[in-house]
Amino acid sequence: EAHHSTAKTWQNIINKYPNVYIIGLTATPCRLDGTPLGKIFDCLILGVTANWLIANNFISPYNYFAPSINVVTPEIKGSDFDASSITYKSKIYGDVNKYISDKKTIIYCPNIAFSMQMAEQVGGVHFDGNTPKHERERIINDFRTGKIKILCNVDLIGEGFDVPDCECVMLLRPTMSVALYIQQSMRCIRYVPNKVATIYDFVGNCYRH
């Protein structure tokens, strides 16, 4: 996740070893705050395309559904949208229940209150950064083994979350961050033979980015 390398905690490590070579690996070489990664790295080496990865069975093909009438644009707070202002009763989302199936699904919500209400509506499980560590580990393990079919969260399981048989992602969290958008929307395309993933974008992130 080398796009974090301009953060102070990462800079502390980099500055401690000024004479070493640095190689950064990331699928999302961009930052919401606009800080250029060129301050740290001399060059960007592009990998293969997503189409190549699909053709060679490294990621799964997917269907992407995004009604254009649902492009959500909340007020801006800091460098991203103020997701805390989005209420569960907002009509922009329509009836998510229509799209719930028996597929192993991750739902990305705009805020904790919204996520808790969504979990109750769809029969899923909510967890967030305040959930005790041992409880988070149990929930993730239950999702891996299939005891839990639907996980509702805010920004908790984007980067590095690896559950290959997750088949579906629902985006209810609008964001100005292309990195966050890619990390969340693509969480269901880990490769499993014969899997075709499904992505529902209820907030128009694909049009925004």
KEFI-573969 format. One record per residue (C-alpha): residue number from 1; x, y, z. Coordinates in nm, 3 decimals, m for minus. Example, Ala and Ser with C-alpha at 12.3 -4.5 7.8 and 13.67 -1.06 7.14 Angstrom:
<rs>
<r><milum>1</milum><c1>1.230</c1><c2>m0.450</c2><c3>0.780</c3></r>
<r><milum>2</milum><c1>1.367</c1><c2>m0.106</c2><c3>0.714</c3></r>
</rs>
This chain:
<rs>
<r><milum>1</milum><c1>0.000</c1><c2>0.000</c2><c3>0.000</c3></r>
<r><milum>2</milum><c1>0.277</c1><c2>0.243</c2><c3>m0.105</c3></r>
<r><milum>3</milum><c1>0.031</c1><c2>0.527</c2><c3>m0.160</c3></r>
<r><milum>4</milum><c1>0.054</c1><c2>0.578</c2><c3>0.218</c3></r>
<r><milum>5</milum><c1>0.426</c1><c2>0.652</c2><c3>0.198</c3></r>
<r><milum>6</milum><c1>0.386</c1><c2>1.031</c2><c3>0.225</c3></r>
<r><milum>7</milum><c1>0.218</c1><c2>0.993</c2><c3>0.566</c3></r>
<r><milum>8</milum><c1>0.423</c1><c2>1.103</c2><c3>0.866</c3></r>
<r><milum>9</milum><c1>0.450</c1><c2>0.755</c2><c3>1.019</c3></r>
<r><milum>10</milum><c1>0.590</c1><c2>0.620</c2><c3>0.693</c3></r>
<r><milum>11</milum><c1>0.818</c1><c2>0.921</c2><c3>0.651</c3></r>
<r><milum>12</milum><c1>0.969</c1><c2>0.856</c2><c3>0.994</c3></r>
<r><milum>13</milum><c1>1.085</c1><c2>0.515</c2><c3>0.872</c3></r>
<r><milum>14</milum><c1>1.205</c1><c2>0.642</c2><c3>0.534</c3></r>
<r><milum>15</milum><c1>1.402</c1><c2>0.927</c2><c3>0.693</c3></r>
<r><milum>16</milum><c1>1.569</c1><c2>0.689</c2><c3>0.941</c3></r>
<r><milum>17</milum><c1>1.734</c1><c2>0.503</c2><c3>0.651</c3></r>
<r><milum>18</milum><c1>1.834</c1><c2>0.776</c2><c3>0.403</c3></r>
<r><milum>19</milum><c1>2.073</c1><c2>0.563</c2><c3>0.195</c3></r>
<r><milum>20</milum><c1>1.856</c1><c2>0.264</c2><c3>0.117</c3></r>
<r><milum>21</milum><c1>1.663</c1><c2>0.193</c2><c3>m0.202</c3></r>
<r><milum>22</milum><c1>1.285</c1><c2>0.214</c2><c3>m0.178</c3></r>
<r><milum>23</milum><c1>1.042</c1><c2>0.007</c2><c3>m0.383</c3></r>
<r><milum>24</milum><c1>0.674</c1><c2>0.081</c2><c3>m0.341</c3></r>
<r><milum>25</milum><c1>0.393</c1><c2>m0.153</c2><c3>m0.445</c3></r>
<r><milum>26</milum><c1>0.031</c1><c2>m0.045</c2><c3>m0.473</c3></r>
<r><milum>27</milum><c1>m0.274</c1><c2>m0.101</c2><c3>m0.691</c3></r>
<r><milum>28</milum><c1>m0.382</c1><c2>0.261</c2><c3>m0.632</c3></r>
<r><milum>29</milum><c1>m0.086</c1><c2>0.501</c2><c3>m0.682</c3></r>
<r><milum>30</milum><c1>m0.279</c1><c2>0.817</c2><c3>m0.592</c3></r>
<r><milum>31</milum><c1>m0.373</c1><c2>1.019</c2><c3>m0.284</c3></r>
<r><milum>32</milum><c1>m0.686</c1><c2>1.213</c2><c3>m0.200</c3></r>
<r><milum>33</milum><c1>m0.480</c1><c2>1.501</c2><c3>m0.057</c3></r>
<r><milum>34</milum><c1>m0.290</c1><c2>1.533</c2><c3>m0.386</c3></r>
<r><milum>35</milum><c1>0.054</c1><c2>1.479</c2><c3>m0.230</c3></r>
<r><milum>36</milum><c1>0.274</c1><c2>1.358</c2><c3>m0.517</c3></r>
<r><milum>37</milum><c1>0.437</c1><c2>1.020</c2><c3>m0.471</c3></r>
<r><milum>38</milum><c1>0.717</c1><c2>1.153</c2><c3>m0.692</c3></r>
<r><milum>39</milum><c1>0.856</c1><c2>1.320</c2><c3>m0.382</c3></r>
<r><milum>40</milum><c1>0.962</c1><c2>0.972</c2><c3>m0.270</c3></r>
<r><milum>41</milum><c1>0.984</c1><c2>0.757</c2><c3>m0.582</c3></r>
<r><milum>42</milum><c1>1.184</c1><c2>0.836</c2><c3>m0.898</c3></r>
<r><milum>43</milum><c1>0.957</c1><c2>0.659</c2><c3>m1.143</c3></r>
<r><milum>44</milum><c1>0.629</c1><c2>0.473</c2><c3>m1.179</c3></r>
<r><milum>45</milum><c1>0.639</c1><c2>0.133</c2><c3>m1.345</c3></r>
<r><milum>46</milum><c1>0.297</c1><c2>0.032</c2><c3>m1.471</c3></r>
<r><milum>47</milum><c1>0.185</c1><c2>m0.326</c2><c3>m1.429</c3></r>
<r><milum>48</milum><c1>m0.045</c1><c2>m0.523</c2><c3>m1.656</c3></r>
<r><milum>49</milum><c1>m0.402</c1><c2>m0.414</c2><c3>m1.723</c3></r>
<r><milum>50</milum><c1>m0.714</c1><c2>m0.534</c2><c3>m1.543</c3></r>
<r><milum>51</milum><c1>m0.828</c1><c2>m0.699</c2><c3>m1.867</c3></r>
<r><milum>52</milum><c1>m0.503</c1><c2>m0.898</c2><c3>m1.878</c3></r>
<r><milum>53</milum><c1>m0.549</c1><c2>m1.002</c2><c3>m1.514</c3></r>
<r><milum>54</milum><c1>m0.901</c1><c2>m1.125</c2><c3>m1.589</c3></r>
<r><milum>55</milum><c1>m0.794</c1><c2>m1.308</c2><c3>m1.906</c3></r>
<r><milum>56</milum><c1>m0.516</c1><c2>m1.484</c2><c3>m1.716</c3></r>
<r><milum>57</milum><c1>m0.724</c1><c2>m1.580</c2><c3>m1.411</c3></r>
<r><milum>58</milum><c1>m0.567</c1><c2>m1.345</c2><c3>m1.157</c3></r>
<r><milum>59</milum><c1>m0.891</c1><c2>m1.158</c2><c3>m1.089</c3></r>
<r><milum>60</milum><c1>m1.249</c1><c2>m1.254</c2><c3>m1.166</c3></r>
<r><milum>61</milum><c1>m1.467</c1><c2>m1.097</c2><c3>m1.433</c3></r>
<r><milum>62</milum><c1>m1.752</c1><c2>m0.888</c2><c3>m1.296</c3></r>
<r><milum>63</milum><c1>m2.083</c1><c2>m0.722</c2><c3>m1.376</c3></r>
<r><milum>64</milum><c1>m2.114</c1><c2>m0.358</c2><c3>m1.269</c3></r>
<r><milum>65</milum><c1>m2.455</c1><c2>m0.199</c2><c3>m1.209</c3></r>
<r><milum>66</milum><c1>m2.485</c1><c2>0.177</c2><c3>m1.151</c3></r>
<r><milum>67</milum><c1>m2.806</c1><c2>0.370</c2><c3>m1.219</c3></r>
<r><milum>68</milum><c1>m2.698</c1><c2>0.715</c2><c3>m1.338</c3></r>
<r><milum>69</milum><c1>m2.990</c1><c2>0.886</c2><c3>m1.163</c3></r>
<r><milum>70</milum><c1>m2.843</c1><c2>0.800</c2><c3>m0.824</c3></r>
<r><milum>71</milum><c1>m2.529</c1><c2>1.014</c2><c3>m0.837</c3></r>
<r><milum>72</milum><c1>m2.498</c1><c2>1.136</c2><c3>m0.479</c3></r>
<r><milum>73</milum><c1>m2.312</c1><c2>1.458</c2><c3>m0.398</c3></r>
<r><milum>74</milum><c1>m2.313</c1><c2>1.540</c2><c3>m0.024</c3></r>
<r><milum>75</milum><c1>m2.146</c1><c2>1.845</c2><c3>0.129</c3></r>
<r><milum>76</milum><c1>m1.766</c1><c2>1.840</c2><c3>0.139</c3></r>
<r><milum>77</milum><c1>m1.585</c1><c2>1.810</c2><c3>0.472</c3></r>
<r><milum>78</milum><c1>m1.208</c1><c2>1.828</c2><c3>0.459</c3></r>
<r><milum>79</milum><c1>m1.088</c1><c2>1.647</c2><c3>0.147</c3></r>
<r><milum>80</milum><c1>m1.386</c1><c2>1.416</c2><c3>0.102</c3></r>
<r><milum>81</milum><c1>m1.764</c1><c2>1.415</c2><c3>0.126</c3></r>
<r><milum>82</milum><c1>m1.927</c1><c2>1.455</c2><c3>0.466</c3></r>
<r><milum>83</milum><c1>m2.067</c1><c2>1.103</c2><c3>0.479</c3></r>
<r><milum>84</milum><c1>m2.195</c1><c2>1.160</c2><c3>0.833</c3></r>
<r><milum>85</milum><c1>m2.471</c1><c2>1.379</c2><c3>0.690</c3></r>
<r><milum>86</milum><c1>m2.625</c1><c2>1.094</c2><c3>0.490</c3></r>
<r><milum>87</milum><c1>m2.923</c1><c2>0.939</c2><c3>0.664</c3></r>
<r><milum>88</milum><c1>m3.056</c1><c2>0.589</c2><c3>0.626</c3></r>
<r><milum>89</milum><c1>m3.396</c1><c2>0.716</c2><c3>0.515</c3></r>
<r><milum>90</milum><c1>m3.256</c1><c2>0.891</c2><c3>0.208</c3></r>
<r><milum>91</milum><c1>m3.455</c1><c2>0.790</c2><c3>m0.099</c3></r>
<r><milum>92</milum><c1>m3.149</c1><c2>0.805</c2><c3>m0.321</c3></r>
<r><milum>93</milum><c1>m3.066</c1><c2>0.447</c2><c3>m0.234</c3></r>
<r><milum>94</milum><c1>m3.397</c1><c2>0.298</c2><c3>m0.329</c3></r>
<r><milum>95</milum><c1>m3.470</c1><c2>m0.047</c2><c3>m0.193</c3></r>
<r><milum>96</milum><c1>m3.138</c1><c2>m0.227</c2><c3>m0.145</c3></r>
<r><milum>97</milum><c1>m3.334</c1><c2>m0.532</c2><c3>m0.034</c3></r>
<r><milum>98</milum><c1>m3.428</c1><c2>m0.597</c2><c3>m0.396</c3></r>
<r><milum>99</milum><c1>m3.067</c1><c2>m0.680</c2><c3>m0.473</c3></r>
<r><milum>100</milum><c1>m2.984</c1><c2>m0.893</c2><c3>m0.170</c3></r>
<r><milum>101</milum><c1>m2.924</c1><c2>m1.257</c2><c3>m0.264</c3></r>
<r><milum>102</milum><c1>m2.749</c1><c2>m1.559</c2><c3>m0.118</c3></r>
<r><milum>103</milum><c1>m2.416</c1><c2>m1.428</c2><c3>m0.248</c3></r>
<r><milum>104</milum><c1>m2.144</c1><c2>m1.349</c2><c3>0.004</c3></r>
<r><milum>105</milum><c1>m2.171</c1><c2>m0.968</c2><c3>0.010</c3></r>
<r><milum>106</milum><c1>m1.989</c1><c2>m0.666</c2><c3>0.151</c3></r>
<r><milum>107</milum><c1>m2.190</c1><c2>m0.344</c2><c3>0.188</c3></r>
<r><milum>108</milum><c1>m1.991</c1><c2>m0.020</c2><c3>0.224</c3></r>
<r><milum>109</milum><c1>m2.201</c1><c2>0.238</c2><c3>0.410</c3></r>
<r><milum>110</milum><c1>m2.146</c1><c2>0.614</c2><c3>0.459</c3></r>
<r><milum>111</milum><c1>m2.150</c1><c2>0.617</c2><c3>0.840</c3></r>
<r><milum>112</milum><c1>m2.188</c1><c2>0.388</c2><c3>1.142</c3></r>
<r><milum>113</milum><c1>m2.552</c1><c2>0.465</c2><c3>1.219</c3></r>
<r><milum>114</milum><c1>m2.642</c1><c2>0.396</c2><c3>0.856</c3></r>
<r><milum>115</milum><c1>m2.444</c1><c2>0.070</c2><c3>0.855</c3></r>
<r><milum>116</milum><c1>m2.614</c1><c2>m0.056</c2><c3>1.171</c3></r>
<r><milum>117</milum><c1>m2.959</c1><c2>0.013</c2><c3>1.027</c3></r>
<r><milum>118</milum><c1>m2.864</c1><c2>m0.145</c2><c3>0.695</c3></r>
<r><milum>119</milum><c1>m2.742</c1><c2>m0.462</c2><c3>0.868</c3></r>
<r><milum>120</milum><c1>m3.070</c1><c2>m0.489</c2><c3>1.054</c3></r>
<r><milum>121</milum><c1>m3.272</c1><c2>m0.444</c2><c3>0.734</c3></r>
<r><milum>122</milum><c1>m3.085</c1><c2>m0.697</c2><c3>0.520</c3></r>
<r><milum>123</milum><c1>m3.006</c1><c2>m0.954</c2><c3>0.788</c3></r>
<r><milum>124</milum><c1>m2.635</c1><c2>m0.881</c2><c3>0.784</c3></r>
<r><milum>125</milum><c1>m2.374</c1><c2>m0.807</c2><c3>1.050</c3></r>
<r><milum>126</milum><c1>m2.233</c1><c2>m0.462</c2><c3>1.120</c3></r>
<r><milum>127</milum><c1>m1.888</c1><c2>m0.395</c2><c3>1.257</c3></r>
<r><milum>128</milum><c1>m1.666</c1><c2>m0.088</c2><c3>1.272</c3></r>
<r><milum>129</milum><c1>m1.343</c1><c2>0.049</c2><c3>1.417</c3></r>
<r><milum>130</milum><c1>m1.497</c1><c2>0.058</c2><c3>1.764</c3></r>
<r><milum>131</milum><c1>m1.580</c1><c2>m0.312</c2><c3>1.757</c3></r>
<r><milum>132</milum><c1>m1.337</c1><c2>m0.494</c2><c3>1.992</c3></r>
<r><milum>133</milum><c1>m1.051</c1><c2>m0.664</c2><c3>1.808</c3></r>
<r><milum>134</milum><c1>m1.146</c1><c2>m1.017</c2><c3>1.911</c3></r>
<r><milum>135</milum><c1>m1.503</c1><c2>m0.955</c2><c3>1.799</c3></r>
<r><milum>136</milum><c1>m1.386</c1><c2>m0.817</c2><c3>1.461</c3></r>
<r><milum>137</milum><c1>m1.170</c1><c2>m1.127</c2><c3>1.413</c3></r>
<r><milum>138</milum><c1>m1.465</c1><c2>m1.354</c2><c3>1.492</c3></r>
<r><milum>139</milum><c1>m1.693</c1><c2>m1.168</c2><c3>1.249</c3></r>
<r><milum>140</milum><c1>m1.435</c1><c2>m1.183</c2><c3>0.969</c3></r>
<r><milum>141</milum><c1>m1.374</c1><c2>m1.554</c2><c3>1.033</c3></r>
<r><milum>142</milum><c1>m1.750</c1><c2>m1.620</c2><c3>1.026</c3></r>
<r><milum>143</milum><c1>m1.768</c1><c2>m1.433</c2><c3>0.695</c3></r>
<r><milum>144</milum><c1>m1.485</c1><c2>m1.645</c2><c3>0.555</c3></r>
<r><milum>145</milum><c1>m1.650</c1><c2>m1.969</c2><c3>0.659</c3></r>
<r><milum>146</milum><c1>m1.997</c1><c2>m1.865</c2><c3>0.540</c3></r>
<r><milum>147</milum><c1>m2.168</c1><c2>m1.831</c2><c3>0.879</c3></r>
<r><milum>148</milum><c1>m2.216</c1><c2>m1.465</c2><c3>0.789</c3></r>
<r><milum>149</milum><c1>m2.330</c1><c2>m1.384</c2><c3>0.436</c3></r>
<r><milum>150</milum><c1>m2.355</c1><c2>m1.004</c2><c3>0.452</c3></r>
<r><milum>151</milum><c1>m2.101</c1><c2>m0.768</c2><c3>0.611</c3></r>
<r><milum>152</milum><c1>m2.193</c1><c2>m0.401</c2><c3>0.664</c3></r>
<r><milum>153</milum><c1>m1.917</c1><c2>m0.152</c2><c3>0.743</c3></r>
<r><milum>154</milum><c1>m1.798</c1><c2>0.201</c2><c3>0.667</c3></r>
<r><milum>155</milum><c1>m1.428</c1><c2>0.210</c2><c3>0.566</c3></r>
<r><milum>156</milum><c1>m1.309</c1><c2>m0.087</c2><c3>0.768</c3></r>
<r><milum>157</milum><c1>m1.245</c1><c2>m0.358</c2><c3>0.508</c3></r>
<r><milum>158</milum><c1>m1.106</c1><c2>m0.194</c2><c3>0.197</c3></r>
<r><milum>159</milum><c1>m0.731</c1><c2>m0.239</c2><c3>0.173</c3></r>
<r><milum>160</milum><c1>m0.589</c1><c2>m0.587</c2><c3>0.195</c3></r>
<r><milum>161</milum><c1>m0.913</c1><c2>m0.763</c2><c3>0.289</c3></r>
<r><milum>162</milum><c1>m0.885</c1><c2>m1.101</c2><c3>0.121</c3></r>
<r><milum>163</milum><c1>m1.191</c1><c2>m1.327</c2><c3>0.106</c3></r>
<r><milum>164</milum><c1>m1.174</c1><c2>m1.482</c2><c3>m0.242</c3></r>
<r><milum>165</milum><c1>m1.525</c1><c2>m1.628</c2><c3>m0.246</c3></r>
<r><milum>166</milum><c1>m1.687</c1><c2>m1.291</c2><c3>m0.173</c3></r>
<r><milum>167</milum><c1>m1.908</c1><c2>m1.248</c2><c3>m0.480</c3></r>
<r><milum>168</milum><c1>m2.079</c1><c2>m0.913</c2><c3>m0.436</c3></r>
<r><milum>169</milum><c1>m2.008</c1><c2>m0.556</c2><c3>m0.325</c3></r>
<r><milum>170</milum><c1>m2.265</c1><c2>m0.281</c2><c3>m0.269</c3></r>
<r><milum>171</milum><c1>m2.142</c1><c2>0.079</c2><c3>m0.264</c3></r>
<r><milum>172</milum><c1>m2.354</c1><c2>0.312</c2><c3>m0.053</c3></r>
<r><milum>173</milum><c1>m2.065</c1><c2>0.538</c2><c3>0.041</c3></r>
<r><milum>174</milum><c1>m1.992</c1><c2>0.824</c2><c3>m0.203</c3></r>
<r><milum>175</milum><c1>m1.628</c1><c2>0.930</c2><c3>m0.209</c3></r>
<r><milum>176</milum><c1>m1.398</c1><c2>1.173</c2><c3>m0.387</c3></r>
<r><milum>177</milum><c1>m1.106</c1><c2>0.935</c2><c3>m0.333</c3></r>
<r><milum>178</milum><c1>m1.032</c1><c2>0.725</c2><c3>m0.642</c3></r>
<r><milum>179</milum><c1>m0.811</c1><c2>0.498</c2><c3>m0.430</c3></r>
<r><milum>180</milum><c1>m1.088</c1><c2>0.431</c2><c3>m0.178</c3></r>
<r><milum>181</milum><c1>m1.335</c1><c2>0.375</c2><c3>m0.460</c3></r>
<r><milum>182</milum><c1>m1.112</c1><c2>0.119</c2><c3>m0.633</c3></r>
<r><milum>183</milum><c1>m1.024</c1><c2>m0.058</c2><c3>m0.308</c3></r>
<r><milum>184</milum><c1>m1.388</c1><c2>m0.097</c2><c3>m0.205</c3></r>
<r><milum>185</milum><c1>m1.553</c1><c2>m0.168</c2><c3>m0.539</c3></r>
<r><milum>186</milum><c1>m1.297</c1><c2>m0.431</c2><c3>m0.639</c3></r>
<r><milum>187</milum><c1>m1.304</c1><c2>m0.620</c2><c3>m0.308</c3></r>
<r><milum>188</milum><c1>m1.518</c1><c2>m0.894</c2><c3>m0.461</c3></r>
<r><milum>189</milum><c1>m1.301</c1><c2>m0.977</c2><c3>m0.763</c3></r>
<r><milum>190</milum><c1>m1.043</c1><c2>m1.200</c2><c3>m0.598</c3></r>
<r><milum>191</milum><c1>m1.011</c1><c2>m1.495</c2><c3>m0.834</c3></r>
<r><milum>192</milum><c1>m1.214</c1><c2>m1.810</c2><c3>m0.785</c3></r>
<r><milum>193</milum><c1>m1.272</c1><c2>m2.043</c2><c3>m1.083</c3></r>
<r><milum>194</milum><c1>m1.600</c1><c2>m1.973</c2><c3>m1.264</c3></r>
<r><milum>195</milum><c1>m1.688</c1><c2>m1.679</c2><c3>m1.040</c3></r>
<r><milum>196</milum><c1>m1.844</c1><c2>m1.369</c2><c3>m1.194</c3></r>
<r><milum>197</milum><c1>m1.851</c1><c2>m1.095</c2><c3>m0.932</c3></r>
<r><milum>198</milum><c1>m2.130</c1><c2>m0.840</c2><c3>m0.898</c3></r>
<r><milum>199</milum><c1>m2.084</c1><c2>m0.473</c2><c3>m0.805</c3></r>
<r><milum>200</milum><c1>m2.380</c1><c2>m0.246</c2><c3>m0.726</c3></r>
<r><milum>201</milum><c1>m2.287</c1><c2>0.123</c2><c3>m0.722</c3></r>
<r><milum>202</milum><c1>m2.585</c1><c2>0.302</c2><c3>m0.568</c3></r>
<r><milum>203</milum><c1>m2.405</c1><c2>0.638</c2><c3>m0.536</c3></r>
<r><milum>204</milum><c1>m2.254</c1><c2>0.693</c2><c3>m0.881</c3></r>
<r><milum>205</milum><c1>m1.889</c1><c2>0.656</c2><c3>m0.783</c3></r>
<r><milum>206</milum><c1>m1.807</c1><c2>0.515</c2><c3>m1.126</c3></r>
<r><milum>207</milum><c1>m1.939</c1><c2>0.833</c2><c3>m1.291</c3></r>
<r><milum>208</milum><c1>m1.752</c1><c2>1.050</c2><c3>m1.041</c3></r>
<r><milum>209</milum><c1>m1.421</c1><c2>0.877</c2><c3>m1.115</c3></r>
</rs>
